Amino acid sequence: MNWGYISAFWTTVVMNCVQPVNWQACLPVQDWLFPAIGDYIRFKTEEPYASEKRSLEQFRLDGG
């Protein structure tokens, strides 16, 4: 993992969630952290525009 990602996560998420005014938005971790982890894994494992390519292939198979 790149240190830039860790640094960006620390400065944007951790430092903002430490402030009491943001606790209401940060507390439901399952609403934002788990989807973000899934997005990151998909980003690192798939080639660029993979979902778009799948959509186009499906469109072609449908006779379009």
C-alpha positions as CSV (number, residue, x, y, z in Angstrom):
1,M,0.0,0.0,0.0
2,N,1.2,3.4,-0.9
3,W,2.0,5.8,2.0
4,G,0.2,8.5,0.1
5,Y,-3.1,6.7,0.6
6,I,-2.5,6.2,4.3
7,S,-1.5,9.9,4.7
8,A,-4.6,11.0,2.8
9,F,-6.8,8.8,4.9
10,W,-5.3,10.1,8.1
11,T,-5.6,13.7,7.2
12,T,-9.1,13.6,5.8
13,V,-10.9,10.9,7.8
14,V,-9.2,10.4,11.1
15,M,-8.4,14.1,11.8
16,N,-12.0,15.1,10.9
17,C,-13.6,12.3,12.9
18,V,-11.7,13.3,16.0
19,Q,-13.7,16.5,16.2
20,P,-16.9,16.1,18.2
21,V,-18.9,18.1,15.7
22,N,-18.3,15.3,13.1
23,W,-19.0,12.4,15.4
24,Q,-22.6,12.0,14.1
25,A,-21.4,11.5,10.6
26,C,-18.4,9.4,11.5
27,L,-20.0,6.9,13.9
28,P,-22.0,4.7,11.5
29,V,-18.7,3.2,10.2
30,Q,-20.5,0.4,8.4
31,D,-22.2,3.0,6.2
32,W,-19.0,4.6,4.8
33,L,-15.8,2.6,5.7
34,F,-16.8,-0.9,4.5
35,P,-18.1,0.3,1.1
36,A,-14.9,2.4,0.7
37,I,-12.8,-0.7,1.4
38,G,-14.7,-2.6,-1.3
39,D,-14.2,0.3,-3.7
40,Y,-10.5,0.4,-3.0
41,I,-10.1,-3.4,-3.5
42,R,-12.0,-3.2,-6.8
43,F,-9.8,-0.2,-7.8
44,K,-6.6,-2.1,-7.2
45,T,-7.7,-5.4,-8.7
46,E,-9.6,-4.4,-11.9
47,E,-8.2,-2.8,-14.9
48,P,-9.4,0.8,-15.7
49,Y,-13.0,1.0,-17.0
50,A,-13.7,-2.7,-16.3
51,S,-17.3,-2.1,-15.3
52,E,-17.9,0.0,-18.4
53,K,-16.4,-2.7,-20.6
54,R,-18.7,-5.3,-18.9
55,S,-21.7,-3.1,-19.6
56,L,-20.8,-2.7,-23.2
57,E,-20.3,-6.5,-23.6
58,Q,-23.6,-7.2,-22.1
59,F,-25.3,-4.7,-24.4
60,R,-23.7,-6.4,-27.4
61,L,-24.8,-9.8,-26.2
62,D,-28.4,-8.5,-25.9
63,G,-28.4,-7.8,-29.7
64,G,-27.8,-4.1,-29.4
